Amino acid sequence: MSAAVCVALVMWFEAGIEPPEGQIATGWAVVNAAATVHKHPWSVCREVRYSGRYMALRGKFGDGYTLAVHPHGARWMALKSVARDILSRKIADPTGGAQFFECTRWRACKNPPGWAGNMELKGRFGSQMFWKLH
């Protein structure tokens, strides 16, 4: 599976209903996390498959497991194109290096999630907030 497909899958499942800037920010958070969160940089697909942070994608998709919903259509093609542009740096990182995000649609937006306590809030894009490790 290509890196662009892995990033696009996270954008599809985690930010599919967000405006374009939210989808881009989500894609960048995945790329940033793969590069900086672990002891050694991970590939983007390893980050997506095995970090356990992307709720819709937990498990070994693409390794004999099937996705509950298969991305398709023009929106899927557009997300793959955006993912390629993120990976090639044709689209700038609006998050300032954020590695984590949380959908705030399901919680009161006034308080960050407990896991973000010692992180820097980098911004809000759509209904999601983005954080960076100090």
MOQUICOR-V144021 format. One record per residue. RES is the residue in one letter. PHI is phi in whole degrees, 0 to 359 (NA if undefined). PSI is psi as a letter, one per 20 degrees, with the letter a starting at -180 (NA if undefined). D_FIRST is the distance of its C-alpha to the first C-alpha in Angstrom with 1 decimal. Layout:
RES|PHI|PSI|D_FIRST + RES|PHI|PSI|D_FIRST
//
This chain:
M|NA|p|0.0 + S|282|q|3.8 + A|300|h|6.7 + A|297|h|8.4 + V|294|g|6.5 + C|297|g|7.0 + V|295|g|10.5 + A|297|h|11.2 + L|298|g|10.8 + V|295|g|13.4 + M|298|h|15.5 + W|297|g|15.6 + F|279|h|16.6 + E|262|h|18.6 + A|219|k|20.1 + G|300|h|19.8 + I|260|j|23.6 + E|280|r|24.3 + P|293|r|25.7 + P|309|g|23.6 + E|295|h|24.7 + G|289|h|23.6 + Q|294|g|20.1 + I|296|g|20.0 + A|300|h|21.6 + T|295|g|19.1 + G|300|g|16.1 + W|294|h|18.3 + A|299|h|19.2 + V|295|g|15.6 + V|298|g|15.4 + N|296|g|18.9 + A|297|g|18.5 + A|300|h|15.7 + A|278|h|18.2 + T|230|i|21.4 + V|282|h|21.7 + H|270|r|21.0 + K|304|h|23.4 + H|232|q|21.0 + P|304|p|18.1 + W|256|q|14.8 + S|290|q|11.4 + V|299|g|10.4 + C|293|h|7.6 + R|296|g|10.5 + E|303|g|12.8 + V|294|g|11.3 + R|285|g|10.8 + Y|240|i|14.1 + S|287|h|16.5 + G|79|j|17.9 + R|268|i|18.8 + Y|253|n|16.9 + M|308|g|19.0 + A|289|i|17.1 + L|241|j|14.0 + R|298|q|15.8 + G|107|a|14.8 + K|254|m|11.9 + F|299|q|10.0 + G|82|i|7.4 + D|244|l|9.7 + G|100|i|12.4 + Y|261|q|13.3 + T|246|q|13.4 + L|284|q|13.7 + A|295|h|17.4 + V|233|p|17.0 + H|268|p|14.4 + P|302|q|14.1 + H|199|r|15.8 + G|79|a|18.4 + A|297|h|19.6 + R|296|g|18.8 + W|296|g|15.1 + M|297|h|15.2 + A|294|g|17.3 + L|295|h|15.2 + K|297|h|12.2 + S|295|g|15.0 + V|297|g|16.4 + A|299|g|13.3 + R|299|g|13.2 + D|292|h|16.9 + I|296|g|16.7 + L|296|h|14.5 + S|268|j|16.9 + R|66|k|19.8 + K|285|h|21.2 + I|248|p|21.7 + A|290|q|23.8 + D|280|o|23.3 + P|283|i|25.8 + T|269|i|25.6 + G|65|k|27.1 + G|94|j|24.5 + A|302|q|24.2 + Q|242|i|21.7 + F|226|q|22.7 + F|214|q|23.5 + E|218|p|25.4 + C|287|p|26.0 + T|265|j|29.8 + R|299|h|30.4 + W|259|j|31.2 + R|219|r|33.4 + A|293|p|36.4 + C|283|i|35.1 + K|288|h|38.1 + N|240|p|36.7 + P|290|q|33.4 + P|297|q|31.7 + G|304|h|33.2 + W|290|i|30.2 + A|265|j|30.6 + G|307|g|34.2 + N|250|k|33.9 + M|247|r|31.3 + E|267|p|32.0 + L|289|p|31.5 + K|259|i|29.9 + G|148|r|30.3 + R|237|p|29.7 + F|229|o|27.4 + G|65|c|27.9 + S|262|j|28.6 + Q|247|q|26.6 + M|251|q|28.0 + F|236|p|26.2 + W|233|q|27.3 + K|232|p|27.1 + L|297|q|28.2 + H|288|NA|31.5
//
